[in-house]
Amino acid sequence: MLNKINVRVLRIILFFLPIVTFGQGISSILDSIHQLPGTDFSKLTIYSVHLEEYKKANNYSQLGYDAHQLAKWIHKEKKWDKAIELVKVAYEARAIASPYNVKLHKASCYNYANYHRRKGNLHVGIKYFKKMLALGGANFLKGRALAHIGDSYDILGDYHKAIEYQNQSFEYFNPEKHLKYIIRTHNRIGVSYRNIRSKASAEKSIHHFLIADSIIAQSKLPFKIDQYSIYNNLGTIYIEVVDLKDISKGINYLKKALEIAKEEDFTSKLSRIYFNLAIAYIEVNKTISSEYFDKALQYSKHLPSLVPSIYFGLGIKDIDEQQFLKAQENFAIAFSYHFGIDKPDIYWLPKKDLMKNIVNKAYFLQVLKEKLNTWILLAKKENNPSYFHEAIKTAFTCDVLVDLLLKEEISNNSKLLWRNLASEIYVMVLEACYGLNKTDDAFYFMEKGKALLLTQQIISKNNTIPDELLDKENNIKNNITTLQTKLITTAANKKDSIASIIFSEKLRLESFTDSLSLIYPKYFSSKYLPSIIALSELKLLDNEVAVEYIMEKHVDGADFEAYGLLISHNDVKLFKINNLKQLEKNIYSLRKQLNKPFTTEEEILYYKKVSYSIYQSLFPKEIQSFLRNKKITICSDYILNHIPFEGLITDLTKDTYFIEEAEINYVYSFSFMKENALVQREASKDLLGIAPVHFNNEQTTLSKSLEEISAAHSYYSGDILSEKEATKDNFLKTLDQYKIIHLATHANASDSLNPWIAFRNDKLYHQELGTVKNNADLVVLSACNTSLGKISRGEGIMSLARGFFRSGANTVIPSLWSTNDKATVTITADFYKNLSEGQTKSEALRTAKLNYLHNNTDAEASPHYWASMILIGDTGTLLPQSNNLWMFLLAFGIVIIIIFYFFLKKSKNS
């Protein structure tokens, strides 16, 4: 009936009605229309005419009031799109209203962001919450906005960023007025920490849940919905987290949550709690588990979004019962509900376009991982290779989803988290590749599981931006790095204030990069992922061999999995590595022995036995014939990064070291090498040598370090910064001018949070290397453990060597343990001599090591002295500039002689 009112008549009525506003600022007309019978959505035609009048009159203040309130009414009726449209009108009107009221503008901006969040448009919601924060002020609404941003990042799988925003929201909540929000923020932080899936994060998660529970107990207020959430989440942690697993404790918490849900009639929560109990009882009592699954489905009508998870859980139960086909059927049902399609068969997989629209991609990746694992289990149980084909197809679908996740604008820590999960998938599918001898696919997955983010950073740096923009970005990053370093050593009572400043600087960096991501997308955006080199692209000479490894621990209950791929000029062999527990034990034993020279005959014999055993494990007999007298490129993984392959014994009867049979170098990945080779390096000078010798802190004096870089300087011209000149500032000012950078100093990789390398007056931290640029063809890190650091599964070791690659290096020679000064001076001097005479970098280092080995005996010939330094990256030649000039003049002279000869010959013939 209302829609039949003549609009023209309505306009006349509106014209003559006085515009009266109430305490909230809305007009009397808006309120009158609201009082008419019917829903507000059904009266939109009338409301639209009313709002149009304010637009025509340029009355943006009243337009803002009325559109804002109308959006709230429409939103309450769950008409999301129209509510978003109306609050946008309010937001835009209040931006230009006179007088301008920032508080009102923030309120409309908040609602616009929040309506998008509730509709599932998380990226839009985040964008406008941040716009609201940029309007300034410090109030309760700001705290809510920060918490909502954190919630959104959690759903998107960026758990680290979620925690940062949620933590910041506490600052704006008053304990006397906003206790509910403080409790819920602790709950949200607990959930985000739980989702990170590590023991340390799970312990932090429990800490926040217990704080929330304590606040409720002290307040004596009935925060029942929050208490339900606390117990439900604590129960889930004790069931899911392997290192803290306590099924009995988990079930007790879940039953407490169930009791609250029943008492308070939280009908919509019953399905989830029954589902969690069903998962918990899979390992305890499958009959009870089935009963809880039935109840979860029964109550799912109150929470339809949980149905796919319930069927996924049923699939997990089937796997535990070794009913693998039934598990695939339940996964198929889960897919049908998730994507809103008819039930597909068990072989169906979603395409990229479908997966793009998945909001919680992180959770769906877990689902696909279980489906992949089930195909492999089924293939082994039934001895049917066709299921291995399905496993490989599923792995490629996982890979597409991983790429979609990595293209999200998420924090680097969260990207490392998803690389971690992806690495489990890549090693898992190797079993199928091995079963079918699919070497091309095996190579792809091995490559995809290494240094992808580092390669992405190299590509980004190769896409230049104006210097002033780069300087601004680096200044903000350096501020963040300095503050993060300070945070580590700051007293506990001052950490919050520093963390708040870090957060503000990160917001500034986000705002800066967002503003330029459309102009310089390949530099500022994550949407460009590096391509993976194909096996067919890897061109090797007759004397070259590549060996790539993939290794993973704790994959779906298995202790260890590892595979290797040998690639020669005309052959490829995929092999499985066995006896992994013993191999792991041997590697740690070998590393312990390498930290010091041999002192007894027993130590020598034990070393030979252990290293020979490692060699036999990593190079099975069927591939050993490919290795002798070859140039071998090793692409290692996981704990294999801790050992020098050249120090392995290959023949117990002859006591032959691997270095005596082959020239060995290392790469992070072949795809990384391909991209790193494209980096333009323009250095004008040969050598920069750094030797502080003495230090302004607790570091010991390095008396031989100046001798070490002086030896290098005798073959390559350049500059030496020693003693008081060897400062961090001097190094950073000049490092981009040199082809060779040689650092003879102290370093510490045991600081896994942020490894450092020492200068006379200060330390350069790993994180800082991301903001500097070097043009070095070679970086020599003659310092302790510069090739070691925290192992990040799916990426590699977060070492100082990696940091120098990130800042532009073509080759890095780091150390695997604390080096011996005297031996290092001998080996590096010989290395530079060989290099200057035209040997390749790899050949020059091998020759220097062999010379040392063959010129020393007994303890002095221990691998401790000569095997520490390894070569990672490009292996090509690097002649001194003076040699290049002589070679140019010689070549020029030869050309002139040839021309003169032909000129004389032609003249004679004439």
Secondary structure, 3 states (H helix, E strand, C coil): CHHHCCHHHHHHHHHHCCCCECCCCCEHHHHHHHHCCCCCHHHHHHHHHHHHHHHHCCCHHHHHHHHHHHHHHHHHCCCHHHHHHHHHHHHHHHHHCCCCCHHHHHHHHHHHHHHHHHHCCHHHHHHHHHHHHHCCCCCHHHHHHHHHHHHHHHHCCCHHHHHHHHHHHHHHCCCCCCHHHHHHHHHHHHHHHHHHCCHHHHHHHHHHHHHHHHHHHHHCCCCHHHHHHHHHHHHHHHHHCHHHCCHHHHHHHHHHHHHHHHHCCCHHHHHHHHHHHHHHCCCCCHHHHHHHHHHHHHHHHHCHHHHHHHHHHHHHHHHHCCCHHHHHHHHHHHHHHHHCCCCCCCCCCCCHHHHHCCCCHHHHHHHHHHHHHHHHHHHHHHCCCHHHHHHHHHHHHHHHHHHHHHHCCCCHHHHHHHHHHHHHHHHHHHHHHHHHCCHHHHHHHHHHCCCHHHHHHHHHHHCCCCHHHHHHHHHHHHHHHHHHHHHHHCCHHHHHHHHHHHHHHHHHHHHHHHHHCCCCHHHHCCCCCCCCCCHHHCCCCCCEEEEEEEEEEEECCEEEEEEEEEECCCCEEEEECCCHHHHHHHHHHHHHHHCCCCCCHHHHHHHHHHHHHHHHHHCCHHHHCCCCCCEEEEECCHHHHHCCHHHCEEECCCCEEHHHCCEEEECCCHHHHHHHCCCCCCCCEEEEEEECCCCCCCCCCCCCHHHHHHHHHCCCCEEEEEHHHCCHHHHHHHHHHEEEEEEECCEECCCCCCCEEECCCCEEEHHHHHHCCCCCCEEEEECCCCCCEEEECCCEEEEHHHHHHHCCCCEEECECCCCCHHHHHHHHHHHHHHHHCCCCHHHHHHHHHHHHHHCCCHHHHCHHHHCCECCEECCCCCCCHHHHHHHHHHHHHHHHHHHHHHHHHHHHHC
